[in-house]
């Protein structure tokens, strides 16, 4: 485990053509890491995520992504992901391949990957059209009961990237609040980058928190505010206005490119991004 700057962590562990899981279920979404991937110009990535939202819309719009494995893509509480739609419908800025599953199938596939299993089973997709359009959703018969079960390939990302509350100097990581499938994605990944609000001497873990042990983690980067515009439970709130503003920004290619240039490419790092947003308000 290494303590690195975010720039160093992305440069060392994220390469063109890799498979990345950047998880966060409305909470603790690693936006700072995604922006750094854009700054470093990564290409041909396969992205995995349960409920991809603005973070993947931005990566797709900048041409970083060739394939996405996901369940439900949208701007939560607002509407569509317009950069995703443009890539699917009009192949701009490049075509993108989709592997759409369900929330349960994504969670089960991460769990299978974390357990070293080749595939996951679930009693799902009953009445769904997804198996007819996704060859990665198949069915098997239970050898004990004869029940017909769905099966999907395990998810084993090259790199898992999550945001968390705290890490200690040894690299143990603390998450509180809604954790989604962050821990499963991290356990399934070959390398794990964690951005955190702060690094402390010791973790004083409250009840019902999640601890990722240091042996799971490849690199920790201290990035205060690294989940904005999503939220960090007990630290800062979700920027709901930003999610609403994104709908108009992302509808237009030129407006999207201008926003990325001003707030991501020209800011240098996440502190610069937050400062630029603060200067706007």
Order of alpha helices (4+ residues) and beta strands (2+ residues): beta-alpha-beta-alpha-beta-alpha-beta-alpha-beta-alpha-beta-alpha-beta-beta-beta-beta-alpha-beta-beta-beta-alpha-alpha-alpha
